[in-house]
Amino acid sequence: MGAGMSEAKRLGHFHPDRGLSYNKVDFGQWVTTDGTVLKAPSDHSPDEDESHRTDDASGLHSKGGGTARGSKFVLIETISEEYRGRFILAAAHVTPKTGKQQGDEAAPTVAALLNLKTSATGMWGNICDTVLRGSHIKTLAAPESQL
C-alpha cells in the first residue's frame, strides 16, 4: 500500500463498513481514473524525421481529442474535502500496441483497479471517461472467485 492509499485511509476513505451513498457520490467510496501523456522532450519520431532529436521511448497517444507524443500513464486517484485532498493511489503505464503507436488505455486501467480491490475493500466504484467498455466492466464487477 502506497503513501496515497495510506493517507486516504487515514482520512476514512474505503472503509468496508461504510454503506453505499445512493443520492450523492461520496468520494470516500469511489476512485477516478484518467490517462495522461507526459510530453516527450522531442515531438519527432525516429521514422518521421532524422534531422531532429527524437525519443524512441515515446509513442503517439490520444489526448483531449488530438494526439501527443510521450509516455502515457493511467492515474487512479481519490479526492477528499481536505485541503489539497487528491491522492494518487496507482499509476499504470500504457504500452503502445504492436504495430501501432497508440496504446490500449483500458487494459492497464482494469489491471490497476483489480489490484486496488484488495487494498480498498470499501471502494464502491470508478468514475472514468469512455475508456472502459462492456467486457472491462464485466471483469471489474466479477466476484474475486471468478477472476
C-alpha positions as semicolon CSV with decimal commas, in nm:
position;residue;x (nm);y (nm);z (nm)
1;M;0,000;0,000;0,000
2;G;0,149;0,331;-0,109
3;A;0,154;0,671;0,058
4;G;-0,157;0,791;-0,129
5;M;-0,364;0,495;-0,013
6;S;-0,233;0,523;0,343
7;E;-0,329;0,890;0,363
8;A;-0,670;0,830;0,204
9;K;-0,745;0,552;0,454
10;R;-0,628;0,773;0,740
11;L;-0,896;1,022;0,630
12;G;-1,162;0,748;0,626
13;H;-1,171;0,653;0,258
14;F;-1,268;0,300;0,156
15;H;-1,394;0,186;0,495
16;P;-1,556;-0,156;0,428
17;D;-1,840;-0,100;0,679
18;R;-1,950;0,228;0,521
19;G;-2,279;0,192;0,336
20;L;-2,318;0,298;-0,026
21;S;-2,447;0,653;-0,067
22;Y;-2,718;0,650;-0,336
23;N;-2,816;1,018;-0,351
24;K;-2,476;1,180;-0,381
25;V;-2,136;1,049;-0,485
26;D;-1,928;1,002;-0,172
27;F;-1,570;1,035;-0,293
28;G;-1,456;0,838;0,010
29;Q;-1,604;0,534;-0,167
30;W;-1,509;0,599;-0,530
31;V;-1,196;0,643;-0,739
32;T;-1,145;0,836;-1,060
33;T;-0,929;0,716;-1,348
34;D;-0,789;0,902;-1,645
35;G;-0,498;0,874;-1,883
36;T;-0,239;1,146;-1,918
37;V;0,052;1,185;-2,156
38;L;0,384;1,303;-2,017
39;K;0,522;1,504;-2,305
40;A;0,845;1,382;-2,458
41;P;1,148;1,611;-2,489
42;S;1,103;1,589;-2,866
43;D;0,785;1,583;-3,074
44;H;0,956;1,390;-3,353
45;S;0,961;1,014;-3,404
46;P;1,270;0,841;-3,545
47;D;1,082;0,719;-3,853
48;E;0,939;1,059;-3,950
49;D;1,234;1,294;-3,904
50;E;1,603;1,209;-3,884
51;S;1,724;1,570;-3,867
52;H;1,574;1,639;-3,521
53;R;1,635;1,494;-3,179
54;T;1,398;1,200;-3,125
55;D;1,275;0,997;-2,831
56;D;1,249;0,625;-2,909
57;A;1,056;0,552;-2,589
58;S;0,773;0,788;-2,677
59;G;0,458;0,692;-2,857
60;L;0,185;0,892;-3,023
61;H;-0,119;0,883;-2,795
62;S;-0,472;1,021;-2,798
63;K;-0,504;1,325;-2,576
64;G;-0,803;1,555;-2,547
65;G;-0,937;1,494;-2,896
66;G;-0,591;1,527;-3,052
67;T;-0,261;1,347;-3,021
68;A;0,054;1,398;-2,818
69;R;0,391;1,228;-2,828
70;G;0,524;1,099;-2,498
71;S;0,471;0,828;-2,239
72;K;0,110;0,767;-2,138
73;F;0,002;0,667;-1,790
74;V;-0,332;0,594;-1,628
75;L;-0,370;0,766;-1,291
76;I;-0,613;0,630;-1,033
77;E;-0,695;0,877;-0,761
78;T;-0,940;0,964;-0,490
79;I;-1,030;1,308;-0,363
80;S;-1,111;1,439;-0,022
81;E;-1,261;1,757;0,113
82;E;-0,930;1,822;0,288
83;Y;-0,707;2,099;0,153
84;R;-0,517;1,953;-0,141
85;G;-0,703;1,630;-0,086
86;R;-0,621;1,447;-0,409
87;F;-0,440;1,119;-0,358
88;I;-0,286;0,917;-0,640
89;L;-0,348;0,554;-0,550
90;A;-0,197;0,390;-0,856
91;A;-0,032;0,469;-1,186
92;A;-0,007;0,228;-1,477
93;H;0,193;0,265;-1,798
94;V;0,004;0,244;-2,128
95;T;0,214;0,038;-2,368
96;P;0,166;0,107;-2,740
97;K;0,015;-0,189;-2,925
98;T;0,239;-0,388;-3,158
99;G;0,247;-0,223;-3,499
100;K;0,058;0,082;-3,372
101;Q;0,176;0,393;-3,195
102;Q;-0,130;0,427;-2,972
103;G;-0,174;0,212;-2,665
104;D;-0,471;0,041;-2,506
105;E;-0,560;0,255;-2,203
106;A;-0,829;0,013;-2,083
107;A;-0,601;-0,286;-2,013
108;P;-0,373;-0,113;-1,757
109;T;-0,675;0,064;-1,606
110;V;-0,851;-0,269;-1,542
111;A;-0,533;-0,431;-1,408
112;A;-0,468;-0,145;-1,167
113;L;-0,831;-0,136;-1,048
114;L;-0,828;-0,512;-0,985
115;N;-0,512;-0,467;-0,775
116;L;-0,683;-0,189;-0,579
117;K;-0,982;-0,411;-0,496
118;T;-0,773;-0,595;-0,238
119;S;-0,642;-0,289;-0,054
120;A;-0,955;-0,071;-0,088
121;T;-1,226;-0,314;0,016
122;G;-1,472;-0,028;0,073
123;M;-1,435;0,102;-0,284
124;W;-1,778;0,106;-0,447
125;G;-1,696;0,225;-0,795
126;N;-1,490;0,407;-1,052
127;I;-1,562;0,733;-1,232
128;C;-1,397;0,747;-1,574
129;D;-1,435;0,858;-1,931
130;T;-1,542;0,616;-2,204
131;V;-1,224;0,405;-2,200
132;L;-1,394;0,117;-2,014
133;R;-1,649;-0,078;-2,217
134;G;-1,868;-0,384;-2,161
135;S;-1,604;-0,656;-2,120
136;H;-1,392;-0,435;-1,896
137;I;-1,690;-0,353;-1,673
138;K;-1,785;-0,722;-1,651
139;T;-1,430;-0,808;-1,544
140;L;-1,427;-0,538;-1,275
141;A;-1,774;-0,635;-1,146
142;A;-1,698;-1,008;-1,126
143;P;-1,661;-1,161;-0,781
144;E;-1,299;-1,231;-0,690
145;S;-1,367;-1,605;-0,709
146;Q;-1,429;-1,569;-1,086
147;L;-1,112;-1,374;-1,164
